[in-house]
Amino acid sequence: MAVTVELPRALQPYARGQTVVVLDRPVATVEDALGALEDHWPGVVDRVLTEQRVVRQHVNLFVDEENIRHLEGLQTRLPSRCTITILAAVSGG
């Protein structure tokens, strides 16, 4: 299983400048993937999840092309090969 995580520019300093992280262990859900990411880059996950372990309001997570808010949230199952993209939500008037 090859799951990659794409990081936006704002989170790259917390992963030593990496734009993409390939997870080094099998993961079944988005939550598992964030746990694997947190093992190496806790500063990234601190900015994605709240202290209650929910996705921050102004952060979007996509599995391939699908926003996890429209799927099963952090419990979204991952296909054997996929990309999780972390994006800052754009808002304003």
C-alpha positions in Angstrom: 0.0 0.0 0.0 1.5 3.3 -1.0 -0.2 6.3 0.6 1.2 9.7 0.0 0.4 12.9 1.7 0.7 16.2 -0.2 1.5 19.2 2.1 0.6 22.8 1.4 3.4 25.4 1.6 2.3 26.5 5.0 2.9 23.0 6.5 6.1 22.2 4.7 8.4 23.9 7.4 7.0 21.3 9.9 8.2 18.5 7.6 11.7 19.8 6.8 10.5 21.4 3.6 9.0 18.3 2.1 6.1 18.8 -0.3 5.1 15.1 -0.3 5.4 12.5 2.4 5.2 8.8 1.6 3.9 6.9 4.6 6.1 4.1 5.8 3.5 1.7 7.1 0.1 0.3 6.0 -2.9 2.5 6.9 -6.6 1.7 6.5 -8.2 5.1 7.2 -7.5 8.8 7.0 -7.1 8.8 10.8 -4.5 6.0 10.6 -2.7 8.0 7.9 -2.5 11.1 10.1 -1.3 8.9 12.9 1.5 7.6 10.8 2.3 11.2 9.6 2.3 12.4 13.2 5.0 9.8 14.2 7.5 11.7 12.0 6.0 15.2 11.7 3.8 16.0 14.7 3.9 19.7 13.9 2.0 19.0 10.7 -0.8 17.1 12.4 -1.0 19.7 15.2 -2.1 22.2 12.6 -4.5 19.8 10.8 -6.4 18.4 13.8 -7.7 20.1 17.0 -6.9 18.9 20.5 -10.1 16.9 20.2 -8.7 15.1 17.2 -11.2 16.6 14.7 -10.2 18.4 11.4 -9.7 22.1 12.0 -12.4 24.3 10.4 -10.2 25.9 7.8 -8.5 22.7 6.7 -9.7 20.4 4.0 -8.5 16.8 3.5 -8.9 15.1 0.2 -8.5 11.4 -0.7 -7.6 11.6 -4.3 -10.3 13.9 -5.6 -12.9 13.5 -2.8 -13.2 15.8 0.3 -13.4 13.6 3.4 -16.2 15.9 4.7 -18.4 14.4 2.0 -17.3 10.9 2.8 -16.8 9.3 6.3 -14.5 12.0 7.7 -11.4 10.7 9.5 -12.9 7.2 9.2 -12.8 7.3 5.4 -11.2 4.0 4.2 -8.2 4.3 1.9 -7.7 2.4 -1.3 -4.4 0.6 -1.6 -2.8 3.4 -3.5 -4.0 7.0 -3.0 -3.0 10.5 -2.2 -4.2 12.5 0.7 -4.0 16.2 0.0 -4.1 18.8 2.8 -5.4 22.2 1.8 -6.2 25.4 3.6 -9.8 26.3 3.1 -10.3 29.7 1.3 -13.0 31.9 2.8 -13.9 35.5 2.9 -16.1 38.0 1.2 
